[in-house]
Amino acid sequence: MANRTLRTAAPPALRRAASQVASLAPGGLFSGPLSDAQLEAALEQLYVQNADGSHDLLVPHRGRISRVPIRATRQAVFDAHWPHFKLAPPVVESSAEEQVKGDERRRVEARKVREEGGQAAAAAKKVGVNKEFFRQLRAIMRILIPNARGKEVFLLILHTGFLVLRTYLSVLVARLDGMIVRDLVTANGRGFLRGLGLWFALAVPSTYTNSMIRYLQSKLAIGFRTRLTRYAHDLYLNNKANFYRIINLDGRVESADQYITTDIARFCETLSALYSNIAKPSLDIIIFNVQLSKAIGGRGLFGLFCSYYLTGKVLRAAAPAFGKLAAIEAKLEGDFRGAHGRLITNAEEVAFYNGSAIEESILNRAFKRLVKHVGSIYRVRVAYSMTEDFVLKYAWSAAGYGLIAMPYLFPAAGAAAAAKTQSADVGVAERTEGYVGSRRLLLSVSDAGSRLMASYKDLAELAGFTSRIYVLLQVLHSLDRGQYQSLPRPADLAPGQPFYDLGDIRGTVRHGSGDVALTKVPIVAPAPGVERGGEELVKELTLRIQPGMHVLISGPNGVGKTAVARVLAELWPAFDGTLELPDAKDTIFLPQRAYLTTGSLKEQIIYPHAVPQCSKTDDELMEILQAVHLGYVVEREGGFQARKTWTDVLSGGERQRFAFARLLYHQPRFGILDETSSAVSTDVEGLMYQAAKERGITLITISHRPSLMRYHTHLLHLGGEQNTWQLEELGGDGSEALSFEDEIRELEANLKDVEQWQARVDEIKRELQPQALQAGA
Ligand SMILES: Nc1ncnc2c1ncn2[C@@H]1O[C@H](COP(=O)(O)OP(=O)(O)OP(=O)(O)O)[C@@H](O)[C@H]1O
């Protein structure tokens, strides 16, 4: 969609198309080709809201639009799963001495986790096919197969049916093989031709069965992936902003995007492939061995099993830690992808600095680490593959030859007597038939065995992916419940000194208040997994902002101004005191960087509303844009429905004005603005502030610009000694507009004083001259 403007449809046509899209039955499909208007309507209208709160996505696909029902995971489901994902409670030490030792151990562990790049990386070192792996897999299976009547169960049953059918067909093929060779040896042309006909007749169901097995395996993988991705999304993107917490308030998972996009996909593919890779050869081995036992007898079969057992032992001992290697590979893939993501996000800045060379070396370093690791996996695989090949292809076959030959070389007495009565030719033919059949079965067993052994390697790799997915879900579950990493208070911290541990948040938050109020709330920069805890930026802030009280927050860089906004937005916790907040819909936060979403021009104004929620007409939206001096953009960009990469086409100031337009569109009771107009000229800035106040929005502004004081009634100054703060009432009602004329007048008045200041500077310089100082002395 990059930089592509769709042809603007006439509004009535668009409205008609939109109503067609909305009236489409759930699960329904628009048959193509769609008109431009319909396509626009569907692109614009991301989803259709249902009466029960669920929504149906409108997904354009190959010139059609399908309506896909999406049901959010219910809280009851998360509650039921929580016991399977929660961390084991810390061991309670009985004596004070043990307590100290336990605390030290937790500190060392946290340090190690940090050094190793997150919990997932640390966990990767312990993965393998063990009890913990099966526990984690069971917990994830609850998400993949939520009930016995689900689609996945049906797919599994069908899949199993085809697996059995394929094994049965293989047995038939083995028998037929023997018959064809027998007819050849006895020069039975008719029998040979009949055998060939049967051979082709069997080929049709065999090829169909093989294709169906692959198809069902892929269906199962995509079904699992859909369930797991939706589950992770529901936890990641809910109203608790867990996507923010996982990045900023928790050090356990790095690059969550890699987990959700790539690791989940690889986990599901490996899992569903593993089912066929284990079920099919296991079934083959059982059925083929039953068949073989008819030819080689009970003793032969016992010998065969002894050889399986021995080779299994040898291979297991020779197998490297595939799970651990796979988990580390996934982490390194994540790092590499993350480095690329960072470059894309900051492309313009890097280009301005001409920073390609250093960025390339950062990317290459991440890639090199990945390649080195993958190279080492290949190396360890060479030795393992050699052992596997030798054991499964050659040792098994040799043992098999010996076992098959037994009945022929050492026939039982009765069988030998019977053989004598038959003609020599018939005896040779039957022996050949028996031998070829058994030989094919044996080859199949050997093949099944090697697939089973190979699937042990897949199982070990699955253990690696399982551990990563499990850690992701565990962290998301615990963040969703407000449970963070906790560390003990450092022993050397003075008793009166505060220690801010994310595991010990004591503040109270009350929603539904008419004001924004903080009572003795310390503003603390959280530090997940850091021994000394969070850093106090502002000491116990107490402040009540009532409607109509416009507060400007100022102070030096890094003092904690944005941190106050983060606490008010509940992104950072209130470690102590009481926070009173209005309902979420009554407050809008405009962050420092003006965020632009993907979608149409209209969606930039109404964000985070989606089109179906838009409460204003195009004319009303135009009025809002004019209030922030952006009216011209609609025509320039091709209408409200135009879709572009907005960060590329809007200037910095325009982006900030769009953010202000959002404030006017939502018209909340409180607007918390963080340097929202730093790139906007002062005259337009003044008009925007004026427009917001006229709409009854109480402003809480973070800014370094003193010119903004005139739009506020109070000044909160941060950055006093020992993190103190000061609230000052500003003169006036904050309603004075600043125009260019006002600013010029103000500057001219200041210029008048310049002569006086210059005279004073000269005076000071004179007084500081050495002669004057000596005279003074
Ligand atoms: N995600 C974070 N995790 C931990 N500490 C942070 C985080 N973001 C910022 N900090 C720290 O919190 C302190 C306050 O940051 P904040 O962004 O509130 O500063 P500010 O007063 O708004 O500065 P500026 O005027 O430069 O925007 C800084 O020292 C910074 O190092």
The ligand as a MOL file (V3000), in Angstrom:
LIG
                    3D

  0  0  0     0  0            999 V3000
M  V30 BEGIN CTAB
M  V30 COUNTS 31 33 0 0 0
M  V30 BEGIN ATOM
M  V30 1 N 11.8100 3.3030 29.5960 0
M  V30 2 C 12.5680 3.7840 30.5820 0
M  V30 3 N 13.0030 2.9440 31.5380 0
M  V30 4 C 13.7640 3.4120 32.5310 0
M  V30 5 N 14.1540 4.6880 32.6470 0
M  V30 6 C 13.7630 5.5560 31.7400 0
M  V30 7 C 12.9540 5.1510 30.6640 0
M  V30 8 N 12.7080 6.2190 29.9070 0
M  V30 9 C 13.3300 7.2590 30.4980 0
M  V30 10 N 13.9680 6.8490 31.5940 0
M  V30 11 C 14.7550 7.6940 32.5080 0
M  V30 12 O 13.8800 8.5300 33.2210 0
M  V30 13 C 14.4250 9.8240 33.3210 0
M  V30 14 C 13.3580 10.8350 32.9910 0
M  V30 15 O 12.9870 10.6900 31.6570 0
M  V30 16 P 11.8650 11.6090 31.0280 0
M  V30 17 O 11.6340 11.1220 29.6350 0
M  V30 18 O 10.7150 11.6830 31.9290 0
M  V30 19 O 12.5980 13.0240 30.9810 0
M  V30 20 P 12.0080 14.4400 30.5930 0
M  V30 21 O 12.0460 15.2890 31.8150 0
M  V30 22 O 10.7140 14.3150 29.9000 0
M  V30 23 O 13.1560 14.9080 29.6160 0
M  V30 24 P 13.0920 15.7240 28.2410 0
M  V30 25 O 12.8790 17.1390 28.5810 0
M  V30 26 O 14.4670 15.5150 27.7110 0
M  V30 27 O 12.0350 15.1180 27.4020 0
M  V30 28 C 15.6170 9.8890 32.3990 0
M  V30 29 O 16.7580 10.0360 33.2120 0
M  V30 30 C 15.6700 8.5850 31.7020 0
M  V30 31 O 16.9730 8.0810 31.7760 0
M  V30 END ATOM
M  V30 BEGIN BOND
M  V30 1 1 1 2
M  V30 2 1 2 3
M  V30 3 2 2 7
M  V30 4 2 3 4
M  V30 5 1 4 5
M  V30 6 2 5 6
M  V30 7 1 6 7
M  V30 8 1 6 10
M  V30 9 1 7 8
M  V30 10 2 8 9
M  V30 11 1 9 10
M  V30 12 1 10 11
M  V30 13 1 11 12
M  V30 14 1 11 30
M  V30 15 1 12 13
M  V30 16 1 13 14
M  V30 17 1 13 28
M  V30 18 1 14 15
M  V30 19 1 15 16
M  V30 20 2 16 17
M  V30 21 1 16 18
M  V30 22 1 16 19
M  V30 23 1 19 20
M  V30 24 2 20 21
M  V30 25 1 20 22
M  V30 26 1 20 23
M  V30 27 1 23 24
M  V30 28 2 24 25
M  V30 29 1 24 26
M  V30 30 1 24 27
M  V30 31 1 28 29
M  V30 32 1 28 30
M  V30 33 1 30 31
M  V30 END BOND
M  V30 END CTAB
M  END
